[in-house]
Amino acid sequence: MILFATLMLLAAWWALAAAMPPANLSRRRRRVLRSLAGAALAASLALYVAAIGVEQGPVFWTAALMLAALVVALSRALFRPGARPRARGE
């Protein structure tokens, strides 16, 4: 259950990143991505609370939220299309 909740966090952050303004998406599609991401975040919190408990669930969810955001941000920055490594001294 924790693994599924963590995958939901990754998907939520990915959807939020994909819905950012530079993307070539319509307003409606951005709104849909944002609402799906919000639903995934809420569902993952509920899964963490159900799996770990009311006392520690939100704490672990917050840590997983931060780590998932870091993973998505780094992966989108490092593996974006057209990215090339910079030479030293550039």
HELIX and SHEET records of a PDB file:
HELIX    1   1 ILE A    2  ALA A   18  1                                  17    
HELIX    2   2 ARG A   27  ILE A   52  1                                  26    
HELIX    3   3 GLY A   57  LEU A   78  1                                  22    
END                                                                             
